[in-house]
Amino acid sequence: MTETTHTPVDMGWLLEQLAVGAPGILAALVTSNDGLPLHQYQLGQEAAERISAIVSGAASLGRGLDAIPGLDLPPGGSFEQVVMYHSSVRLMIGRAGDHALLAVVAHLDADMPAIGYAMDQLASRLSGHLGTSVRQSTAG
């Protein structure tokens, strides 16, 4: 497995800029693919951990589409985005660099296409900083 290295950078202010630039965002976070919260905006630690677990699970389900026999999906496809519709909020999840995910919680009436575009722009510009290293097993 290839290990990716990145310089640690506080992304909280970038997530705040994302929220200010895309009205309707209530909270935002970057999490590792396996659900470890890395950076957050407008979330306490407990909320960040719970949302990170949800985000990780939903992204895993999205990646599962690659392995469904009989769908005849084109080769080279990959997880892009998941949007969850809840009766109170919307949760949008996208890739954010190597082994990382970007998620926002938004109002029901938020402009989700605009938020998705803003998320894509942020992830594209900063993918080298938003990725996480592959964690090594500590089992002996």
Disulfide bonds with the S-S distance in Angstrom:
none
